[in-house]
Amino acid sequence: MSLSATQAPPSRGAPHRHAQPKRHRFSTRLARIDLKYSPYLYIAPFFVLFAIFGFYPMVWTLWMSLHDWDLVGAHTFIGLDNYTALIKDEYFWNAVRNTFGMFFLATIPQLLLALFLANLLNRPLLRMRTFFRMAIFVPNVVSVAAVAIVFGMLFQRDFGVINWGLDLVGISPIDWRQERWSSWTAISVMVDWRWTGYNTLILLAGMQAIPRDLYEAAAIDGAGPWRQFWTVTLPMLRPTFIFVVILSTIGGLQLFVEPLIFNNGNILGGTQREFQTVQMYMFEKSIHNLSTAGYGAAVAWALFLMIVIVSVLNFLITRRSVK
């Protein structure tokens, strides 16, 4: 009886003791593959769309800039001749001066005002904070055309509200489209009104991510609100502020719609090109004039290089100064 008991055939459960580790190893392998490659699949749609709508147009535009490209005619390879002509083009450098003039005139006050408003909206004692946070974003959802039309009426020479206010304090009416400084000022006000709220909300989100313990520790050490802003808020806000500066740089150097509508759709930006930006000049050469599409592509690449250089400079300056 004892021998038959020791030589009894294995029960049905015996093979499961060997199959269980195989399934476990297979599941572990699947989990590792999922952990390793799933993030790439999640972000793959962005790179596919970027390759179609971003990278391919960039490469194609670079190829166009090396040709004498007529959109309705022949294409002749001319190498770097478009870039050589661009360096000697006084209209291009006039557009560069206008772009950078309006960029500095609009961006610096815009960022300072956004920082001030974000700090104000971050105060815990402020009442109706949700209302103010929603209200400050309203200019950004208004149509750009509507904004340009309203500000175009405000800055009218004969019946504009701005000139009416200046007349009350004894200042003669200004033809805002006639001079370079006046047109830059009017367009910069338009840009600031539209984008200050947007930057304010980004900075406010960065401020709310700062741990409250730091403010409490600073208050215990005797630091007032102004001291807390310089020693706690600004250093902790540095990554967000750099992000806002780079966004403002890209948007400021691509200024197009506001000056275009401010001049009633005239792509030249004033009778003497007083406020024609590089983006408008590129549109003039590549779309408005179909026979110079290759030259317009060269202007587009020059604008791209300017944005990259200025963004890197702003990044380095901001990272060094906001510590």
C-alpha positions, 0 to 999 in steps of 0.5 A: 500500500505504501509503495503504490502510494509513492508511485501514484501518477501525478495529479492534474494540478502538477503541470500547472506548477510549471505553466504558471511561471511561463505566463508570469514571465510573459506578463512581466515581459509585456509589462516591460514592453508597455512601460518602455514603449507606451510613452512614445506611442502617446506622443507619436501623434504630435510628432506625426502632425509636426512632421506633416504641418511643421517640418515638411513646410520648413524644408520645402520653404528652404528649398524654395528660397534657393530658387527663382520661384514663380508660383505660376511659372518656372523654377530656376535654381540660383543658390544663395542669390536670394539671401545675398539680395536680402542683405542689400534690400533696404525694405527688408531692413526697414521691416526689421527695424519696425518689427524690433521697435514694436516688439520692444515697445509692446513686450517689455510693458506687457510682461511687467504689467502681467507680472504685476497683475498676476501678483495682485490676483495671487493675493489670498485676501483679494475678493472675487478672484475668480471673476477677475481671473476670468475678466482678464482673459476676455481680451484674448478671446475677442476676435483680432479683427474686432480688436483692430477695428475698435482700436483703429477707431480710437486712434482716428485722427479726426474723430478718435477718442484718444485725440479727443482726450489729448485735446482736453489737455491742450495737445494737438491731434496726432495722425497716428498712421502718419509717423513711425513712433505714433503708429508703433505706439498705437499698435503696441497698445493694441498688442498689450491689450490683447496679450497681457491677460494671457501672460498674466494667467500663465504667471498666476498658475506658476505663482500658485504652484509655489509652496505656501510654506516658503511665504510663511517662513519668510513672514516669520523672518519678518519679510513684508509682501515686497520682500517676499515677492523679490526673495520668494516669488521671482526666484521660484517663478523663473521657469514660468517667466522664461517660458512667457518671455520666449512665447512673447518673443515668438509672438512679437516678432511674428506681428502681422494681423494688428498692423495689417488691419490698423492700415485697413488691410494695406500690406505696405504698412503705411504710405512710407512703410512706417509700420510694415513688419517682417511678416508683412514683407514676407507676405508681400513677396511670397503671396501678394507678388507670386513671381517672387515666391522664392525671395519671400521664402528667403525672408521667411527663413531670415525671420525664423533665424531672428526668432531663434537668436532673440529667443536664445538671448532672452532665455540667457538674459532672463535666466541670469537676471531672475535669480 
